[in-house]
Amino acid sequence: MTRRRTIEEHLAPVPASIRRDMLENRNNLAPGAAAVIGRFFAIVKKRHEPIEAPGAESFRAAASSESTLGTLLRALDRYAPDVSTAAARQVRAEWYSRRSGKTPDQSQSAPSEDALIASWPPSWQAMYPFLRQARIKGSSRKRYVASISRCAQIVNAGGAEECLTFYTAYCLGEAFKAGEGDIRPVTIANYLEGLIALGKVGGVSAEDLDGMRYMREAFRDEAKLGEKLKVARINDLMRKGGFDYITEVIGDLLLEADLLPDHSARKELLLQMVACCAVDMNKPARTGDMSRWSIGSDLRRERDGSWHLVWNQGKTGRTTEAGELWPEIGEILDELILCGRPSRLIHMRYQELVGKNWLTLSETAKPSKWPSERIKNAIGVPSHDLRTLAADYMRRHNPENAARVIATHLGHGTLEAGKEYSTDCKSEAAVRAWQKDRQQIAKAI
């Protein structure tokens, strides 16, 4: 008959201070806690990992079930708070995915372009070769394919016909408005733009395409009316303190994250929200670009601890950069990738993540709108409003030169792309010039 091991025997591989605390509370230990925590530290020692920052494989090997992993994490949180459990988040996700029968990769992977086109109605698929051969930028074709695929979902669900006409565009617009996701009028116009491009190269009659263009412009006009809502949002943000308010929110979120276990999904989300807000304060990027940044290429950390940001914009195809990020932003990025691990391991952790997505810290990326949604959850406005807010600060500071500075800072391909900002800058400069002239006139009288 096999003799059951005592608590002292189970805890023999555990560091002395942790072992002493657990033995003093032996009557309050959860069933199996001593066994799993002893097994865990034995594995960590065998793998020669830092006790303060064990890897995912140690958690995976120590816990053969989801409940055992939970027991281990609760015991570490109670008796070994200096041991980072950040790597266990990946292991927990694996157990959660098994509940639904999906692997994490299956649940997050995006369909290929061929898979998207295969879902189109037959007549649209027949026109695709002409779109592929058209003399347009690869990024534009990719954007058109994505837009057309969204429209195909509506057609496949019976919400519109596949013929490219005014009525089809109208039905698509109504379906997008009625669906989930709060799709903006300008986004619907962009979806229709993809279909119009497909129909133009695919031989659709000019009359039918003009009908679709009419609906596209109608949604763009609706979007312009919606700009008034953006102005109200930004004015409200300015009344709260503008960027000062955002820094206060960042501080509150960091404090909340610091009180959570390292393996907590909430802590991961909070650090991601903070990173999105902080980087957008430094250099406001388009949300689709931000979702795709990778560590080591777009976001690069130097040996001196400074972070640098440079990336190729999906919309313009141009490269833009923030240069060296503010030191405070760099500290937040360090915290994001460490997630509770000791700061002395930052260089090792960075090297582990080179080539990975900066938000997921994995090979997969978040959906394009995800950063903007997280920013809105944090401060009440989407990320694009921060681009407008930054432009407003620059315009008020130096209206004479602001138009070009804004175009560079926001990554516009041309001054025409920021026409609205240029007009505001000219108006502000004219007002200041007139005020200056009035002062000179008053002195002369």
ABEGO torsion letter per residue (X at the ends): XBBBBBAAAAAAABBAAAAAAAAAAAAABBBGAAAAAAAAAAAAAAAGBBAABBBAAAAAAABABAAAAAAAAAAAAAABAABBAAAAAAAAAAAAAAAAGBBAAAAABBBBAAAAAAABBAAAAAAAAAAAABBBBAAAAAAAAAAAAAAAAAAAAGABBABBBAAAAAAAAAAAAABBGGBBAAAAAAAAAAAAAAAAAAGBBAAAAAAAAAAAAAAAAAAAAAAAAAAAAAAAAAAAGEAAAAAAAAAAAAAAAAABBAABAAAAAAAAAAAAAAAAAABBBBAAAAAABBBGAABBBBAAGBBBBBBBBAAAGBBBBAEBBBAAAAAAAAAAAAGGBBAAAAAAAAAAABGBBAAAGBABBBBAAAAAAAAAAAAGBBAAAAAAAAAAAAAAABAAAAAAAAAAAAGBABAAAAAAAAAAAAAAAAAAAAAAAAAAAAAAX
